[in-house]
Structure formats: structure tokens, C-alpha cells
Amino acid sequence: MSIFRPLYDRVVLRRISPAEKTAGGIIIPDTAQEKPVEAVVVAVGPGARDAQGQIVPLAVREGDRVLFGKWSGTEVRVAGEDLLIVRESDLFGVVAAAA
């Protein structure tokens, strides 16, 4: 994403949409669905500074699938796309890819 570059320890996320049907085939309307807590990392900042002033790189990379808190971050609209900006500390972890 070249339009927006986050600063410091901030991470830009694109939410992963949940399934619109239950296992039993019931369709869930958009208004009843909860916001997903899983997302793909779109962009990362360079990192935060430590006590000595050195930049500490982030542990997440673009393309990682991550879990985050339900009420974390700030929702923004960049180039017509809804994104979420969070600090790396708001992320719970990286979801491992299925082998």
C-alpha cells in the first residue's frame, strides 16, 4: 500500500469478513454480525524507539494474519477502503498458516 505509510509502532489492518451463513445454513444479516477480530496486515511502521533512542522493528510483517481486540484501533477510510490502524501492542498474535 503506497498511499498510506504508518508511523512508529502502528500497523494498518484490513478486516477479514466472517462467513455470512452458519453451519446450519442460516444467513446472518450484516446488522447482526459482530465485527471480526481477525485481519490481514496491510502496512507496518518502522518501529518504536527504545530508551536509548534506537528503533526496535515490529514483529509483524505485511501479509500476516493477526488477531486483535474487539474495540482496538481507529477505523479510517483510505482510497475508498475501510482500514483499521492499531499499535502493535494491541495485537494478540499472528495466526499460523495452515500447512
C-alpha positions in Angstrom: 0.0 0.0 0.0 1.9 3.1 -1.2 -0.8 5.7 -0.4 -0.5 5.4 3.4 2.6 4.7 5.5 2.0 4.3 9.2 4.4 5.9 11.7 6.3 4.4 14.7 4.8 1.1 16.0 1.4 1.5 14.2 0.0 -1.3 11.9 -2.6 -0.9 9.2 -5.1 -3.8 9.1 -7.8 -5.0 6.6 -10.5 -6.9 8.5 -11.3 -10.4 7.2 -15.0 -10.8 6.7 -16.8 -13.6 8.6 -18.9 -16.1 6.9 -22.4 -14.9 6.2 -24.0 -18.3 6.8 -24.0 -20.5 9.9 -23.0 -24.2 9.6 -26.8 -24.9 9.5 -27.3 -22.7 6.5 -28.9 -19.7 8.3 -28.0 -16.4 6.6 -26.8 -13.8 9.1 -27.7 -10.2 8.1 -24.9 -7.5 8.2 -26.6 -5.7 11.1 -26.5 -8.8 13.3 -22.9 -9.8 12.6 -20.1 -8.9 15.1 -17.1 -7.1 13.8 -14.3 -9.7 13.0 -11.3 -9.7 15.2 -9.0 -11.3 12.5 -7.3 -9.2 9.9 -4.5 -9.0 7.3 -1.6 -6.6 7.9 -1.6 -4.1 5.0 1.3 -1.9 6.2 3.6 -1.5 9.2 5.5 1.4 10.6 9.3 1.3 11.1 9.1 0.5 14.8 9.1 2.2 18.2 12.1 3.8 19.8 13.6 2.2 23.0 15.1 4.0 26.0 18.4 4.5 24.1 16.7 6.0 21.1 17.2 3.0 18.8 14.4 1.9 16.6 13.0 -1.6 17.5 11.5 -3.2 14.4 8.0 -4.7 14.6 7.4 -8.4 14.9 4.6 -8.4 12.3 5.0 -8.1 8.5 2.8 -7.2 5.6 0.5 -10.1 4.7 0.5 -11.6 8.2 -3.0 -12.7 9.5 -3.4 -11.4 13.1 -5.9 -11.3 15.9 -6.7 -8.1 17.7 -9.0 -6.7 20.4 -12.7 -6.1 19.5 -12.5 -2.4 20.4 -8.9 -1.8 19.3 -7.6 0.8 17.0 -9.0 3.6 14.9 -11.1 3.0 11.8 -10.1 5.0 8.7 -11.1 5.2 5.1 -8.1 5.4 2.7 -8.5 5.4 -1.1 -12.1 4.2 -0.7 -11.1 1.2 1.5 -12.1 0.8 5.2 -9.0 0.0 7.2 -8.0 -0.1 10.9 -4.9 1.5 12.5 -3.7 -0.1 15.7 -0.5 -0.2 17.7 1.5 -3.4 17.6 0.8 -3.9 21.3 -2.9 -4.1 20.5 -2.4 -7.2 18.5 -2.8 -10.6 20.3 -0.7 -12.6 17.8 -0.1 -13.9 14.3 -2.3 -16.7 13.0 -0.2 -19.5 11.6 -0.9 -20.5 8.0 -2.4 -24.0 7.5 0.2 -26.4 6.2 
